[in-house]
Amino acid sequence: MSALQLSDVRKVYRSGDQDIAALDHATLDVGDDEIVALVGPSGSGKTTLLSIAGGLLRPTSGSVVVAGHDISGYEDKKLTAFRGSEVGFVFQSVNLVPFLTARENLLVVAEMTGKPKGPARSRADQLLEELGLGGRSRNLPDQLSGGERQRVAIGRALMNEPGLALFDEPTSALDTEMGEQVMTLIRTEVKERGVAAVVVTHDTRMTHFADRKVEITDGRLAASGG
Amino acid sequence: MLAWNEMRRAKVRFGLLCGAVGLLVFLILFQQALLGGLVTDFIGAVDNQDAPVLVFNDQARSNVEGSFLFPDQAAAIAGVDGVASTGFIGEGTYTVETGGEIRDAVMFGYELGGLGAPSSLVEGRLPAAPGEAVSSAADRDNGFGIGDVVQIVGDGGPTIVIVGLADDLRWSVAPTMFASYDTFEAAQRAVNPQSSVVFPSLVGVQPVDGVDIGELTDRINSEVDGVEALSRQEAVDGNPGVQGVSQSFGIILGLAFLVVTLVIGFFFMILTVHKARALTLLRAVGASSRYLVKNLLVQILMVLAIGSFLGVVMTVALLRLGPSGEVSAKLDPSSVAATLLGLVVLALIGGLAAVRRVLRIDPMSATSGAGQ
């Protein structure tokens, strides 16, 4: 079964009397434990696709199936619950709650989706340990480096054991060495857990961490191999 | 978890808010205590006497000082169906000498063994003969303690020995004595030697068992000319002094309640805008609006709980340790509870703007890092 299936998805915005297609008849299939790099220039529709795949945005037409659930027609409440349990996000800029420690940033995801506390604590500790943050779990985000913050965000994205993880420019604020370390971690963590991932990036140096690269231009997808 | 963690990581910010709410709660409770004490000092004597119905002259407009009843009116009241017994009650303010000092004091006279006796005796006994009185316990150290002798100043003014003390017995914020009706008449004659007759200020009425007080007062008012019969509570509430004081304090208290609502509302609105990016992130990763609103309301209630605790502690401390003046302050637990409940409701109303702001968060903003 595919982790993500986008079929003929369009997202159209109305601007004055003009329709602008941010995503134009996009079709994409991401298999279980597959990592897809979505590459394209700024404004090409990468984030729109990621948002539709993650239930942050509804498509104008087409179908979006995640882990066997067609979420295209989900209402707001159902989409919120879906985001909490089925997908993990790492955003480009804002990723952590500033008044929560690294560990609490992971635990809050479990709390808000009603997961039991004991197993959640164990999982958070295990994830932080794997991400090399065992000694930093009590630190607040402003006491962590950029790379450490991004690692905490990866842990948060994987906290609720999602089938699909979505990464929006996860290395854009990092230098090359740190970026490669983060990408290595992403690959290791998602592969170990059998999680599918879509990684949006404009940095072609990072695409070799993916199993497959998909290019997007003006809202249209074009597969370009691994 | 979210609510508590934010509060403990922003101790100064939330501490200042709790302090501000605490001071406002203190202001409200202390004023209520002052109002309670003042009202009790105004009307305690009527509230704590045992006649369930009091009949006034209808021209007096519930003012004891302005009321007097003629003997034929008193007889007509006694003849109304449903009246078990009646008794004369007199009231006057006098200059007295006690403990070597000249003071003003109020005396209520009632027919010993009949209606109008004080019902809140805490020490000593009720008067058994003319020249004896029960006095307000709050004035025991001001020449009105048991065994003190109080002399009504005037030509032939009676001498009164205090034989008992009763709580909350003051009238018009003055030391108050309850003596026999004969003693009252003697005092009236001493201060007004020209008067040939002393009329009672009020007639106390005891209804027949099973007769409704409201129905009986209606019956007295319709059958006896020139009188206004009131239940004890109506007489207390209708006192002109109490109404004026309550209205003035009511305005001040109303403003204080409004300030609490606005302070909490503004604070949480600013806080919500300040952390909009974090809230947007949480919405994006699956937090429901309900979860975020619940945390906001928990914070409001926690701030109010801590502020209320501080306010109650400050009020109780001041009432216990502060200087005792002429006016006593009285904190009634039931009105404290009602006030705190009212503050909870107002604080939640104050937080509505912040709740609305939370409900308007668009999780999609997390992808652009906006969230503002």
Interface residues (C-beta under 8 A of the other chain):
Chain A: T47 L50 S51 L56 L57 K77 T80 A81 F82 R83 G84 S85 G88 F89 F91 Q92 S93 V94 N95 L96 V97 P98 F99 L100 E104 L107 V108 V109 E111 M112 T113 L140 R156 A157 N160 D168
Chain B: M1 L2 N5 E6 R9 A10 K275 R277 A278 T280 L281 L282 R283 A284 V285 G286 A287 S288 S289 Y291 P363 M364 A366 T367 S368 G369 G371
